[in-house]
Amino acid sequence: MTAGFGSGDGRPAGAEPADASGSMAGRPGPLPPRIEPQPGSTWSTPPSGGTDQARPVPAPRPPERPVPPNTGQWGPPPTPFGGAGHQGPGAPTAAPGPAAYPTAAPGPGAYPPAAPGPGAYPPAAPGFPGVAGYPPPGPAGTGPSTTAGYPGGPAHWPASPPADRPTRRRWPAVLATVAVVVLAAVAGLQAYQLDRLGDRLADTDRRLAQAQDGDLARLDSLDKRAETLEKQAGAAFNPEAVASAVLPSVFRVRAGEFTGTAFAVGKPASGGGTNLFTNFHVVEAVWDGGGREVFLERTSQRFPATIVKVDKTNDVAHLRASGKFSGLVTAPAAAKSGQQIVVVGAPLGLEDSVTTGVVSALRPAQGGSGPAIQFDAPINPGNSGGPVINGSKEVVGIATAKARNAEGIGLAVPIKVACDGFKIC
């Protein structure tokens, strides 16, 4: 019997149907064992006349189901007798009846496919993909497959999700949560530090304000003390300063044959010029002679002046000069015992002479004369009418006389008496 399947009516060559139904009269002996294909290889048919051993040979993916020639190789599965015929490439053959068997007998060079059981036809031979339910034997991509509706073999099958994918998907969320917690902790720490820093700054500001207040208080105290010291220094007796301040306002008076001293006082006169004080006994000869004009001399200069009014009781005379001179300031308070003084005048005609001393005592009015200031500064004829100045450069009296046959006893008219009598201070 020929070891191959013929074509045409779908029956094996040389097989005779047993009856009109197309089934064989008798069932052959036991079927040969089924040969399972090895993955990654295809079956090749031994050469003509050889044994029925198969060897794996790598083969490319066939574009379609090949039709082997009638050379003893395995061909497509035959259609059983009485069936509907071959249904096309890759389609399973209709299952024959219980009495349908392949007609080809096993022999050298040919081997029929094993029947899986009564009434069923074995699946397509290896190397022919496309049969439903048969997975591709070779590696992924060696041939098309229709298993589970996914062509292209295992390489194109949908990969089942790994067991740990949900865990991996949870990792980003866990990391994001940890990052949020860390950022919140850092933000809280920074807020706490900023709050502490704000408290420290506020405390520093309070301390600085307190220190500044203390410094201001100390500065105020120092200012007051400095002011007091300035006043004390100003009140300190300085004959040089006193002399330099009052000398420009002191003149030598020439009245006929007599000389004495006069000084400018108060504000300028209402009609212009300067008001001056001197003793009455200095201008007495001119006044009694009916004259009113005297002369003021200073540094080789001569200025005419007029006798305006006299007070014989207190030995005071009011003069007025046409020139403008700065007047001295009178003391508002009376002199006190022990107060240091400066006396300026022209003793014996020597102008701009200065002597110093203290107030010895205040003498009340006696024998028709007014009160007097006793001082110990040396004076001589020519000092009459000169100013007696305190340490504040204020006029406290008008030098008038000295005791005869004695030293250190001089007398002065209080400046208040002169100012009250002539109203020019």
C-alpha positions in Angstrom: 0.0 0.0 0.0 1.2 3.5 -0.9 2.5 5.5 2.1 0.7 8.8 1.4 -2.7 10.4 1.1 -4.0 11.1 -2.3 -6.2 14.0 -3.4 -9.5 14.0 -5.1 -12.3 12.4 -3.3 -10.7 12.8 0.1 -10.1 9.0 0.6 -6.8 7.3 0.9 -5.5 5.8 -2.3 -6.2 2.1 -2.7 -8.9 2.1 0.0 -12.2 0.5 -0.8 -15.3 1.5 1.0 -16.9 -1.4 2.8 -20.4 -0.3 2.1 -22.4 2.5 0.6 -22.0 4.7 3.6 -18.3 5.0 2.9 -17.1 3.5 6.1 -14.6 0.7 6.1 -15.7 -2.8 6.6 -13.4 -3.6 9.4 -11.2 -1.7 11.9 -7.5 -2.2 11.6 -5.2 -3.2 14.4 -3.9 -1.0 17.1 -2.9 2.5 16.1 0.7 3.6 16.1 1.8 5.9 19.0 1.2 9.6 18.5 4.3 11.6 17.9 4.3 14.9 19.8 6.1 17.8 18.2 9.0 19.5 20.1 8.8 23.2 20.7 11.0 25.3 18.5 11.1 22.9 15.6 9.1 21.5 12.7 8.8 18.0 11.5 10.6 16.9 8.3 9.7 13.9 6.3 12.4 11.3 5.9 13.5 10.8 2.4 11.8 8.2 0.2 12.6 4.7 1.1 13.9 5.7 4.6 12.6 5.1 8.0 9.8 7.0 9.7 12.1 8.9 12.1 11.7 12.6 12.4 14.3 15.2 13.1 13.8 18.8 14.1 14.8 21.3 11.5 14.4 25.0 12.1 12.1 26.4 9.5 10.9 29.9 8.9 7.4 30.9 9.5 5.3 29.6 6.5 3.1 32.2 5.0 0.4 29.6 4.4 -0.4 26.0 4.9 1.9 24.1 2.5 0.7 21.2 0.5 3.3 18.5 0.5 3.9 16.6 -2.8 2.9 13.0 -3.1 6.4 11.7 -2.2 5.5 9.7 0.9 5.4 12.8 3.2 2.7 13.6 5.5 -0.1 15.4 3.8 -3.2 17.1 5.0 -5.5 15.1 7.0 -7.9 13.1 4.8 -11.5 13.7 4.7 -13.4 10.7 6.1 -15.7 8.8 4.0 -19.1 10.2 3.9 -17.9 13.6 5.2 -18.4 17.1 3.8 -14.8 17.3 2.4 -11.9 19.5 3.3 -13.0 22.8 4.7 -10.0 24.9 3.8 -6.6 25.5 5.2 -6.3 25.5 8.9 -9.9 24.2 9.4 -10.5 21.0 11.3 -11.9 18.1 9.4 -15.3 17.0 10.3 -15.2 14.1 12.7 -16.0 10.8 11.0 -18.3 8.3 12.3 -17.3 5.5 14.6 -16.3 3.3 11.8 -14.1 6.0 10.0 -10.4 5.3 10.0 -7.6 6.5 7.9 -6.9 4.2 5.0 -3.2 4.5 4.9 -1.5 1.7 6.7 1.7 2.3 8.6 4.7 1.3 6.7 8.2 2.4 5.8 8.5 6.1 5.0 5.0 7.0 6.0 3.2 7.2 9.2 -0.4 8.1 9.6 -1.5 10.4 12.4 -2.8 8.8 15.5 -6.5 8.9 16.1 -7.3 10.4 19.5 -10.2 8.1 20.1 -13.2 6.5 18.5 -15.2 8.9 16.4 -12.6 11.7 16.3 -9.9 12.6 13.9 -6.4 13.6 15.2 -5.4 17.2 15.0 -3.3 18.5 12.1 0.2 17.4 11.7 3.0 19.5 13.4 4.3 22.3 11.3 0.9 23.3 10.1 -0.3 26.2 12.2 -3.8 27.5 12.0 -5.6 24.5 13.5 -8.0 25.7 16.2 -6.9 24.7 19.7 -3.3 23.9 18.7 -0.7 26.2 20.1 2.4 27.0 18.1 5.2 24.5 18.9 8.1 26.8 18.0 9.4 29.9 19.7 7.4 33.1 19.7 7.0 34.6 16.2 7.6 31.4 14.2 4.2 31.2 12.8 0.7 32.6 13.0 -1.7 31.3 15.6 -5.3 31.8 16.3 -5.2 30.6 19.9 -7.5 32.5 22.0 -7.9 35.0 19.2 -4.4 36.4 19.4 -2.4 35.7 16.2 1.4 35.7 16.1 2.2 33.2 18.9 3.1 33.6 22.5 5.1 36.7 21.8 1.9 38.5 20.9 -0.2 37.0 23.6 -1.3 39.6 26.2 1.0 39.4 29.2 -0.7 38.7 32.4 -0.2 41.5 35.0 2.5 40.8 37.5 1.4 39.9 40.9 3.2 42.9 42.5 1.9 45.6 40.1 -0.6 46.9 42.6 2.2 47.3 45.1 4.3 49.1 42.6 1.5 51.4 41.8 1.1 52.1 45.5 4.7 53.2 45.8 4.3 56.7 44.2 1.3 57.4 46.5 3.3 56.3 49.5 6.3 58.4 48.5 4.1 61.4 47.8 2.5 61.0 51.3 5.9 60.8 52.9 7.1 63.9 51.0 4.0 65.8 52.1 4.5 64.8 55.8 8.2 65.7 55.6 7.4 69.1 54.0 4.7 69.7 56.6 7.2 68.9 59.4 9.8 71.2 57.9 7.3 74.0 57.4 6.1 73.6 61.0 9.7 73.7 62.3 10.4 76.8 60.3 7.2 78.4 61.5 8.2 77.6 65.1 11.7 79.0 64.5 10.3 82.1 62.9 8.0 82.6 65.9 10.9 82.2 68.3 12.9 84.6 66.2 10.1 87.1 66.3 9.9 86.8 70.1 13.6 87.3 70.4 13.5 90.3 68.1 10.6 91.8 70.1 12.6 91.2 73.3 15.7 92.8 71.8 13.6 95.8 70.7 12.2 96.2 74.2 15.7 96.0 75.7 17.0 98.5 73.1 14.2 100.9 73.8 14.8 100.6 77.5 18.5 101.2 76.9 17.8 104.2 74.7 15.4 105.6 77.3 18.1 105.2 79.9 20.7 106.8 77.6 18.3 109.7 76.9 17.7 110.2 80.6 21.4 110.2 81.3 22.0 112.6 78.4 19.3 114.9 79.8 21.0 114.7 83.2 24.4 115.4 81.6 22.9 118.4 79.8 21.4 119.8 82.9 24.7 119.3 84.8 26.6 120.9 81.9 24.2 123.8 81.9 24.7 124.2 85.6 28.4 124.1 85.3 28.2 126.7 82.6 26.3 128.9 84.8 28.7 128.3 87.6 31.6 129.0 85.3 29.8 132.2 84.1 29.3 133.2 87.6 32.9 132.5 88.5 34.8 135.7 88.9 37.0 136.6 85.9 38.4 140.1 86.1 39.9 139.9 82.7 36.6 139.0 81.0 34.8 141.6 83.0 37.3 144.3 82.1 37.3 143.5 78.4 33.5 143.5 78.3 33.0 146.9 80.1 36.0 149.0 79.1 34.5 150.2 75.7 31.6 151.8 77.6 33.7 153.7 80.2 35.1 157.2 79.5 37.1 159.9 81.2 35.1 163.0 81.9 36.6 166.5 81.7 34.5 169.2 83.3 36.4 172.5 83.4 39.4 171.9 85.6 38.2 168.7 87.2 38.4 165.1 85.8 36.5 162.0 86.7 34.8 158.9 85.2 31.5 158.3 83.4 29.9 155.2 81.8 27.2 154.5 79.3 24.1 152.7 80.7 20.9 151.4 79.5 19.3 151.7 76.1 20.0 154.5 73.6 18.3 157.8 74.3 14.9 158.6 72.9 16.2 161.5 70.7 19.3 159.6 69.8 22.7 159.4 71.4 23.7 157.7 74.7 22.8 158.1 78.4 25.7 158.1 80.9 26.1 158.3 84.7 28.7 160.1 86.8 29.0 161.8 90.2 27.6 165.2 90.8 30.7 166.5 92.5 32.6 165.7 89.2 30.5 168.2 87.2 29.5 170.4 90.1 31.7 173.4 89.1 30.3 173.5 85.6 26.7 173.0 86.8 27.0 175.7 89.5 28.7 178.0 86.9 25.6 177.7 84.7 27.4 175.6 82.1 26.0 172.3 80.8 28.7 171.0 78.5 31.4 168.5 79.4 33.7 166.3 77.3 34.2 162.5 77.1 37.7 161.3 76.4 38.9 157.9 75.3 41.9 156.7 73.4 42.8 160.2 72.2 39.2 160.8 71.1 36.9 163.5 72.5 33.1 163.5 72.5 30.9 166.4 73.7 28.2 165.6 76.3 25.5 167.6 78.1 24.5 167.6 81.8 20.8 166.7 81.8 20.0 166.3 85.5 21.7 166.1 88.8 20.9 164.5 92.3 23.0 166.4 94.9 21.7 164.3 97.8 22.9 161.0 96.3 25.8 162.5 94.4 24.6 161.4 90.9 24.5 163.3 87.6 22.9 162.3 84.3 24.8 163.0 81.1 23.8 162.6 77.4 26.2 162.3 74.5 25.4 162.7 70.8 27.5 159.6 69.9 26.2 156.1 70.1 27.9 153.8 72.6 26.9 150.4 74.0 25.4 150.7 77.4 26.2 148.5 80.4 23.6 146.3 82.0 22.5 147.0 85.6 22.2 144.3 88.2 18.5 143.6 89.2 19.5 142.6 92.7 21.4 144.5 95.3 25.1 143.7 96.0 25.9 141.2 98.8 28.7 141.1 101.3 31.6 139.1 100.0 30.6 139.5 96.4 33.6 139.9 94.1 33.8 143.1 92.1 35.8 145.1 89.6 36.1 148.8 89.6 37.0 150.6 86.3 38.0 154.3 86.1 40.6 157.0 85.5 42.4 157.6 88.8 44.6 160.7 88.5 43.6 161.0 84.9 44.8 157.5 84.0 42.0 156.1 81.9 41.0 152.4 81.7 42.4 151.5 85.1 41.0 148.3 86.7 41.1 147.2 90.3 39.4 144.3 92.0 38.0 143.6 95.5 34.9 142.4 97.3 31.9 144.0 98.8 32.7 144.6 102.4 29.3 145.7 103.6 26.1 147.5 102.8 25.7 150.8 104.7 22.3 152.4 105.3 21.6 156.1 104.8 23.1 158.4 107.5 23.1 162.1 108.0 21.0 162.9 105.0 23.0 160.7 102.6 21.6 157.7 100.9 22.7 154.0 101.4 26.2 153.1 100.3 28.1 150.0 99.3 31.4 149.5 101.1 34.1 147.7 99.1 37.8 147.1 99.5 39.0 147.7 95.9 41.7 150.5 95.8 40.4 153.7 94.3 41.9 157.2 94.0 40.8 160.7 92.8 39.6 160.3 89.3 37.7 157.0 90.0 34.7 159.0 91.0 31.7 158.2 88.8 33.2 154.9 87.6 31.2 151.6 87.5 31.4 148.9 90.2 30.9 145.5 88.3 30.1 142.1 89.6 31.3 138.8 88.2 28.3 138.7 85.8 29.4 141.9 84.2 26.5 143.8 85.7 26.7 147.3 87.3 26.0 147.1 91.0 27.1 150.7 92.0 28.8 154.0 91.2 32.2 154.6 92.9 32.0 157.8 94.9 34.6 158.3 97.6 37.2 156.7 99.8 38.1 157.0 103.4 40.9 159.4 104.2 43.9 158.2 106.3 42.7 154.6 105.7 43.3 151.8 103.2 40.7 149.5 101.6 37.6 151.5 102.4 35.7 152.7 99.4 32.1 153.8 99.0 29.7 153.5 96.0 26.1 154.6 95.4 23.8 151.6 94.7 22.8 151.5 91.1 19.2 151.0 92.0 19.2 154.5 93.6 20.5 156.1 90.4 18.1 154.1 88.1 15.1 155.0 90.3 16.0 158.7 90.3 16.6 159.1 86.6 14.7 156.3 84.9 17.3 155.6 82.2 18.5 152.1 83.1 
